[in-house]
Structure formats: C-alpha cells, structure tokens
C-alpha cells in the first residue's frame, strides 16, 4: 500500500495529496527572479504563469506572468535525489556486454549534477570518454514509500526528459557507478514537466550534432514505470520533486567539446545541451 501521505506531508511542509490538473510545469529565470510556472500556449505565443511556492498538490497562482520567450528555462525541478535505472532496455544491456537484469538495477546521481536546457555539459579533465544517455524521467509528486505498481500513477507529478551523462571510462575502472555518473552537469533535465502523459509507448530519440544516435520506444523497457516505482519505494522514501531516470536504449556514445546533444521524447519536447571541456 502507499503509506498515508498526510502525516509525511505535514512533516515536510507540503500541503495535501491532491493530484495536479493537466499542466505543463516549468521553472524559469525571469527579470523578477526564479519561479515555478505553468506554461500555457505554444511557440512564440507561450506564456509562463507564476505559481506560488511550489507545484505540488493543487498549485495556486500569484497573478504574475511573462512571455515565455522573455524568460530562461531552468531545470524544471531540483530533486533531493535522482534515482536511476540501469540496463532497462535489452538492446542496451547487450551493447554493454551484459545480460538483461531480472530486477531493476538502481543507482543514484547527486542533485548537484542537475542542469537545465542549454546549459553546457562539462567533460571533466579526469575522463577520456563522456557519453550521452537519453532517458524518460519521472518526477514524484508526494512523499511515499512501499508503493505498489498499480498505485504508482497516484504518486507521480509528471514526466520530463533526462540525459544520464556518464564518464564511461570511470564507470568501467571503478566497478561501480557513482563517480562516472555523478560529476557536476551530468544530469540535464527539461525542458518542462508534463503532468498528463501516458508513458507506455513513446518514441525516444537522441541526436548528436543533428545525427540520430538513439531511437527506441518506452514500450521496450524491461521494467515499466509502475514496477520501477514499486522497486525503489520499497528501499527508500520518495519525496516531492525526486526524479527517477528510467534507463536508456541502445546507441550510447561519446561526446566531444563543441558538440550539441538533444534528447526528444514524444509528447514532451526536446532537451538540448552543448558540450564543453571543464576548465
């Protein structure tokens, strides 16, 4: 069962467990500061409508808004933790030279690795190979633990795009993944969170300098969203804003300084970041 969120919510200063109505949630830097917003409309006509405090539960609005074009999109959430699923597509497990795992394989990226759209991914001097890994990201909407797969939808705020950037040589050398996955800038997220999206069968595509490198569908995940939430929440309490990266398909590869990497997921848009060497 999902443990009651009311007691946990009061302890965390989070009011209520209501679901968020269908929204495109973002986080922006505007001339007036940083704010959570509801993004309404598309293209040049899109507007960023300021949310008071936070986007969890039933958001309220301040009455302020800006043309989205006059703001800068930031990472849509600053998670307390980023939990990742390894080898969740059979073809990716194969390209890594391993068997598809029977159960989800989890690891954590620090929240200091999070960056937003258009922010450079910085290749550390200590690595000779830094790879892209385009992924569907789940954003948790309420405190929860021991969530059954069938109830997972009720604890999810929405979905965004992630790039599980990896120093592949360090991952191989260390035998575990913390250093290779945890460098600053190694978790691009964005451009926003869609609160109403069916994640079961979406195209996911990664392009490097405009050339398609990864193309797959979320229906090919070995462990679906419900299974993943159940597995993780049996281990640790999930908090509002926590991010789950659900695994990458085959086609991973290295990035060089001067490259541009873009991850596109059907129904979500595109997350783009330049690549540079860390000075």
C-alpha positions as CSV (number, residue, x, y, z in Angstrom):
1,X,0.0,0.0,0.0
2,X,1.0,3.6,-0.3
3,X,1.7,4.9,3.2
4,X,-0.6,7.8,4.1
5,X,0.9,11.0,2.7
6,X,-0.8,13.3,5.2
7,X,1.5,12.8,8.1
8,X,4.6,12.8,5.9
9,X,3.4,15.9,4.1
10,X,2.9,17.9,7.3
11,X,6.4,17.0,8.5
12,X,7.8,18.2,5.1
13,X,5.8,21.4,5.0
14,X,3.9,20.1,2.0
15,X,0.1,20.7,1.9
16,X,-2.1,18.0,0.6
17,X,-2.1,14.9,-1.6
18,X,-4.3,16.1,-4.4
19,X,-3.4,15.3,-8.0
20,X,-2.2,18.2,-10.2
21,X,-4.6,19.0,-13.1
22,X,-3.2,18.7,-16.6
23,X,-0.4,21.2,-16.8
24,X,3.0,21.9,-18.4
25,X,5.1,22.8,-15.4
26,X,8.4,24.7,-15.7
27,X,10.9,26.6,-13.7
28,X,12.2,29.8,-15.1
29,X,14.5,32.7,-14.5
30,X,12.7,36.0,-15.3
31,X,13.5,39.6,-14.8
32,X,11.8,39.2,-11.4
33,X,13.7,36.2,-10.3
34,X,13.3,32.4,-10.3
35,X,9.8,30.8,-10.2
36,X,7.8,27.7,-10.9
37,X,5.3,28.4,-13.7
38,X,2.5,26.9,-15.7
39,X,3.5,27.1,-19.4
40,X,0.4,27.9,-21.4
41,X,0.2,28.1,-25.2
42,X,2.9,27.1,-27.7
43,X,5.7,28.7,-29.7
44,X,6.1,32.5,-29.7
45,X,2.7,32.8,-28.0
46,X,3.6,30.7,-25.0
47,X,3.1,32.4,-21.6
48,X,4.8,31.5,-18.2
49,X,2.2,31.9,-15.4
50,X,3.8,32.1,-12.0
51,X,2.9,29.5,-9.4
52,X,3.0,30.5,-5.7
53,X,5.6,28.5,-3.7
54,X,5.7,25.0,-5.4
55,X,3.8,23.0,-8.0
56,X,2.8,20.1,-5.7
57,X,-0.7,19.3,-4.7
58,X,-3.1,21.9,-6.1
59,X,-0.9,24.9,-7.2
60,X,-2.1,28.4,-6.7
61,X,-1.1,31.4,-8.8
62,X,0.4,34.8,-8.0
63,X,-1.2,36.6,-10.8
64,X,2.1,37.4,-12.5
65,X,3.0,36.1,-15.9
66,X,5.6,36.7,-18.7
67,X,6.0,35.8,-22.3
68,X,8.0,32.5,-22.2
69,X,10.4,34.0,-24.8
70,X,11.4,36.7,-22.3
71,X,12.5,34.1,-19.7
72,X,15.1,31.4,-19.5
73,X,14.1,27.8,-18.8
74,X,15.9,26.2,-15.9
75,X,15.8,22.5,-14.8
76,X,12.1,22.0,-14.1
77,X,12.8,20.6,-10.7
78,X,15.7,20.5,-8.2
79,X,15.4,17.0,-6.7
80,X,16.5,15.9,-3.3
81,X,17.8,12.8,-5.1
82,X,17.9,11.3,-8.6
83,X,17.4,7.6,-8.8
84,X,18.4,5.9,-12.0
85,X,17.6,2.5,-13.5
86,X,20.5,0.7,-15.3
87,X,20.1,-1.6,-18.3
88,X,16.4,-1.2,-18.6
89,X,16.4,-1.9,-22.4
90,X,17.5,-5.3,-23.5
91,X,19.4,-4.0,-26.5
92,X,21.4,-1.5,-24.3
93,X,22.3,-4.3,-21.9
94,X,23.5,-6.3,-24.9
95,X,25.7,-3.4,-26.2
96,X,27.2,-3.1,-22.7
97,X,28.1,-6.8,-22.9
98,X,25.8,-8.0,-20.1
99,X,22.5,-9.9,-19.7
100,X,19.2,-8.1,-19.2
101,X,18.7,-8.0,-15.4
102,X,15.8,-9.9,-13.8
103,X,15.1,-7.0,-11.4
104,X,15.6,-3.2,-11.8
105,X,19.2,-2.1,-11.1
106,X,19.2,1.2,-9.2
107,X,21.9,3.8,-8.6
108,X,21.8,7.5,-7.5
109,X,23.1,10.6,-9.1
110,X,23.7,13.6,-6.8
111,X,21.4,16.5,-7.1
112,X,24.4,18.7,-7.8
113,X,24.6,17.0,-11.2
114,X,21.3,18.6,-12.4
115,X,21.4,21.3,-15.0
116,X,18.7,22.7,-17.3
117,X,18.2,23.2,-21.0
118,X,21.0,24.9,-23.0
119,X,23.5,24.7,-20.0
120,X,26.8,23.1,-21.1
121,X,27.6,19.6,-20.1
122,X,31.2,19.8,-18.8
123,X,33.6,17.0,-19.6
124,X,35.9,16.6,-16.6
125,X,39.7,16.5,-17.2
126,X,39.8,13.1,-15.4
127,X,37.8,11.4,-18.2
128,X,38.6,10.5,-21.7
129,X,35.1,9.4,-22.7
130,X,31.9,11.1,-21.7
131,X,28.7,9.6,-23.1
132,X,25.1,10.7,-23.7
133,X,22.2,8.5,-22.5
134,X,18.7,9.9,-23.4
135,X,16.0,8.8,-20.9
136,X,12.4,9.4,-19.9
137,X,12.4,10.9,-16.4
138,X,9.6,10.5,-13.8
139,X,9.0,13.3,-11.2
140,X,7.5,12.3,-7.9
141,X,4.6,14.4,-6.6
142,X,4.1,13.4,-3.0
143,X,6.0,11.7,-0.1
144,X,5.6,7.9,-0.5
145,X,7.0,4.5,0.4
146,X,6.0,0.9,-0.4
147,X,4.0,1.9,-3.4
148,X,2.5,-0.9,-5.3
149,X,2.9,-0.8,-9.1
150,X,-0.8,-0.4,-9.7
151,X,-0.8,2.7,-7.5
152,X,2.3,4.4,-8.9
153,X,0.4,6.8,-11.1
154,X,-1.1,8.4,-8.0
155,X,2.3,9.5,-6.6
156,X,3.7,10.8,-9.9
157,X,3.6,14.6,-10.6
158,X,4.6,14.1,-14.2
159,X,7.3,13.4,-16.8
160,X,10.3,15.2,-18.2
161,X,13.4,14.4,-20.3
162,X,16.7,13.4,-18.8
163,X,20.2,12.7,-20.0
164,X,22.2,10.3,-17.8
165,X,25.6,11.6,-18.8
166,X,28.3,9.1,-18.0
167,X,32.1,9.1,-17.8
168,X,32.3,5.7,-19.3
169,X,36.0,5.1,-18.6
170,X,35.5,5.9,-14.9
171,X,32.4,3.7,-14.7
172,X,34.4,0.8,-16.1
173,X,37.5,1.5,-14.0
174,X,35.7,1.8,-10.7
175,X,33.4,-1.2,-11.0
176,X,30.5,0.9,-9.6
177,X,28.9,3.9,-11.0
178,X,29.0,6.8,-8.5
179,X,32.0,8.7,-9.9
180,X,31.3,8.1,-13.5
181,X,27.7,9.2,-13.2
182,X,28.0,11.9,-10.5
183,X,30.0,14.8,-12.0
184,X,28.5,18.3,-11.9
185,X,26.4,18.9,-15.1
186,X,25.9,15.1,-15.6
187,X,22.1,15.2,-15.2
188,X,20.4,17.6,-17.7
189,X,16.6,17.8,-17.2
190,X,13.9,19.6,-19.0
191,X,12.5,21.4,-20.8
192,X,9.4,21.1,-18.6
193,X,7.2,18.6,-16.8
194,X,4.0,17.2,-18.4
195,X,1.6,16.2,-15.7
196,X,-0.7,14.3,-18.1
197,X,1.2,11.9,-20.3
198,X,0.9,8.1,-21.0
199,X,4.5,6.9,-20.7
200,X,3.7,3.4,-22.0
201,X,4.8,3.7,-25.6
202,X,6.6,6.9,-26.5
203,X,9.4,7.4,-29.1
204,X,12.7,8.4,-27.5
205,X,15.4,9.8,-29.7
206,X,18.9,11.2,-29.1
207,X,20.7,13.3,-31.7
208,X,24.4,14.4,-31.6
209,X,25.1,17.4,-33.8
210,X,21.8,16.6,-35.6
211,X,22.6,13.0,-36.3
212,X,20.3,10.4,-34.8
213,X,22.2,8.1,-32.4
214,X,19.5,6.6,-30.3
215,X,15.9,5.8,-31.4
216,X,13.6,3.5,-29.5
217,X,10.3,3.3,-27.7
218,X,9.5,3.3,-24.0
219,X,7.3,0.2,-24.6
220,X,10.7,-1.7,-24.9
221,X,11.6,-1.0,-21.2
222,X,12.2,-4.3,-19.4
223,X,10.6,-2.8,-16.2
224,X,7.8,-0.3,-16.7
225,X,7.1,2.8,-14.6
226,X,4.9,1.0,-12.1
227,X,7.4,-1.7,-11.4
228,X,10.2,0.8,-11.1
229,X,8.3,2.9,-8.5
230,X,7.4,-0.2,-6.5
231,X,11.0,-1.4,-6.5
232,X,12.6,1.9,-5.5
233,X,10.0,2.8,-2.9
234,X,10.5,-0.5,-1.2
235,X,14.0,0.7,-0.5
236,X,13.7,4.4,0.2
237,X,11.1,7.1,0.8
238,X,10.4,9.2,-2.2
239,X,9.9,12.9,-1.7
240,X,8.1,15.5,-3.8
241,X,10.4,16.5,-6.7
242,X,12.5,13.4,-6.6
243,X,13.4,12.3,-10.1
244,X,13.6,8.7,-11.5
245,X,15.6,8.2,-14.7
246,X,14.1,5.1,-16.3
247,X,17.0,3.8,-18.4
248,X,18.5,4.4,-21.8
249,X,18.1,2.5,-25.1
250,X,20.9,1.3,-27.3
251,X,23.1,3.6,-29.2
252,X,25.0,5.3,-26.5
253,X,28.3,7.0,-27.5
254,X,30.8,9.7,-26.7
255,X,30.5,13.5,-26.9
256,X,33.3,16.0,-27.6
257,X,33.7,19.6,-26.7
258,X,31.8,21.7,-29.2
259,X,29.1,19.0,-29.8
260,X,25.4,19.6,-29.1
261,X,23.3,16.8,-27.8
262,X,19.5,16.7,-28.0
263,X,17.0,14.2,-26.5
264,X,13.5,14.2,-27.8
265,X,10.6,12.3,-26.3
266,X,7.2,12.1,-28.0
267,X,4.7,14.3,-26.1
268,X,7.4,16.1,-24.1
269,X,9.6,18.1,-26.5
270,X,13.3,18.3,-26.8
271,X,16.1,18.8,-24.2
272,X,19.2,20.3,-25.8
273,X,22.7,20.9,-24.2
274,X,26.0,22.0,-25.7
275,X,29.2,20.1,-24.6
276,X,32.4,21.7,-23.4
277,X,35.5,20.8,-21.5
278,X,35.7,21.7,-17.9
279,X,38.4,24.3,-17.3
